[in-house]
Amino acid sequence: MNEIELLLRSPATLALLVANIAISITAFNNDKFIDQLMFDVGRMRRAKQWYRMVTSGFIHGDPLHLFMNMLALYFMGPYLEYFTTTSGFLIIYFGSLLAGSLWTWMEHFRDMSYRALGASGAISGVTTATAVFAPFVQIMAFFLLPMPLIVFAICYIVWSAWASRSNIRDGIGHGAHLGGALAGIAIVCLFWPDAPRSAFDQFLQMLPTSI
């Protein structure tokens, strides 16, 4: 089964792809629409607009931001939905989205001017969750480096943690990435405990045996 066929059998992934693309494209040339949906610490604290923790995950800053997130969702989402069923996939997706928003909230609670947008928290969780189910599938990281998905996931978490702690000002929500990535793993361990055990068993089988 190729990626297109698997996507067509993954209703949640397909719906999220369509929703993210449609809402983001609508928002690209509509500042008022973006203003109503994006993560905004000031408005969340003053007006209790907590819905922004979710709605901010359906808009993106530019076409490249949207493309990169949707490309990851296109490749990872159908496989994760296959492993977990549609309802399980939605739990991981929105659980990771909320975790990324909450991590961002904790990091920037005192900064009333802080604003953010993008589905990166959710996509990070989908990626790390998929890595638990299929740890040694080979991917091309950044379209250049072949590596097992679990290695990419570990490097991604380490980098996000370092960048978040270092408070790097590069326009990337590293805190959201970290919160979402950790949530993806935690949710899988909670609801599908056989998956991390299977991943560990696969790791042991790959170790050289002594003679």
N, C-alpha and C positions, 0 to 999 in steps of 0.2 A: 504494500500500500504506500503510495507516494504522499508527499506533504499536502497536496491539494485535496486528495481523497480523505485523508485523515482530518484535515480542517473542516471539510463539509460534514463530517461525523462528530464534530465538536461544537455544539451549538453555543455554549458559553463563550468559548474563545472567539468564535466568529462574531457573536453579538458585541463583544467588547472591542474587537478590532473595528467594526463598523461604527460603534458609538464614539470611540476615541478619535477616529479619523474625521467623522462628520462634525462632532462638536469642536474639535481643534481647528478645522478649516473654517468653520463659522466664526471662531474667535480671532483668527489671524488678523482680520481687518475690522474688528469690532472691539475697541478698547473698553467700552461700557460693559459688554458681555464678559470680557475677561475680568474686569473689576468686580463683577458680581459673583464670580465663581472661584477665584484664586485664593490660596492660603494667605491670610492676612492677620497677623498677630494682633494688631491694633483693634480691628473690628471684632475679632473673636473675643478679645478681653472686654471690650466696651459693650458690644451688642450681643454677646453670646452666640455668635453665628457659627456654631460648631459644624454645620453642614459643609463648611468649606474644607474640612478635613477629607471629605470624599469628593466633592465637586472639583477641587483643584487637581485631582488625578485624571480628569478628562479633558484638560486643556494643556497645550504645549507652547513653548516660547517661540518656536520657529519650525519650518518644515523638517530640518535635519533632526531636531530633538524628537519630533513626532516619528520620523522614519526609523530612527535607531530603536526607540522603544517598541514600535509596532513590529519591526523586524524580529526582535527577540521574542515578542509574544507570538508571532507567526510560527517560529520554529519550536519554541518550548511549550506553548500553551496546549496544542493538541495532544502532545505526548503526556503531559501532566493530567489533562482531562481524561485521557484513556486510562491512566493508572488509578485515578481517584474518583472517577465518575464526575458528572457535571456539577452536582451539588458540592462534592468535595473540592473541586477546582475553584468554585466560587468562594468557598470558605477561605481557601488559601489566598486567592487574589485580593478579596476585600479585607481579610485579616491583615495581610501584608501592607496593603494601602493604608489602613488605619494605623498600623504600627509605625510605618514610616512618618506619617503625619504627627503622631504622638511624640516620636523621638525628636522631630523638628521642633515641635511645640516646647518640649523640655529644654532643648538647646537654646532657643531664641525667645523664651518667655518674656524676658525683660526688654527685648528690642521691639518696641511698638511699631516700628517702621518696616519690620521684616515681612517680606512677601515671597511666595514661591508657587510653582505650578509644575505639573507633569506627573506621569504615571510611573515614575522610576521606582518608587517604593514597592508598588505592586509587582512590577516587572522583576525587581530584585528578588522578591519572595518566590515568584514563579520559577526563576532560574535556580535558586538554591534548593527549592523543593524538588525540582526535576533532578538535580544532582544527587539527591538522596536515593531516588528511585532508580536512576541510571547513572551511577557514578563514573563508570569507565567508558561511556560513549565518547567518541572523539569529536571535538569541535574545532573550528578555526577561530581562535580568539583574535579579535580585531582584524579578521579576514587574512591573517598572516601566520599565526602561530598555532600549529596543531597541538592539542593537549586534551587530557581527560576532563570531562565536565566538572568533576569533583575538585580537581586541581584549580581550575578557573574559579570555582565558587569560593574556595579557601583564599586564594589570592585576592579576590574581589572583596571579601569581608575584611581581610587584613588591611588592604589599601583604604577602604572606606572608613575603618576605625581610626587609622592613622590620620587621614585627611580631616575627618570630623574633629578629632581631638586637637589637631594642629590649627584648626580654624582657618584653613586655606580659603582665600577669597578668589575663587575661580568661576563663580557663577553656577556651580554644581551643588546640589543638595546632598552632600555626602552623609549627613545624618539620616535623611530619608532612605538613602540606599542601605545604610547599615541596619536601621530599624526594620525595614522590609525584608532584607536578606535573613536576618536572625529569626524573624517571625515565620518565614517560610519553612525553615528547618524545624522550629519549635512546633508548628502546627502538624507537620508530618510526623514527628516523633510522638505527638500526643494522640493523633487519630489513626496513624498507620505505623505502630511500633515495629512491625515486622520489616518495614523498609530499611531503617538504619541497621538492623541486625543483619539483613541480607547484604547490605553494602559492606559491612565489616567482614562478613564471611567471604565475600568476593575479594576483598583486600588480602585476607589471609591466604586464600588459594593462589594468589599471584606471588606470594613470597617464595623464594627458593627454599627447597627442602634439603636438609643436611643428609649426607649419605652415611 
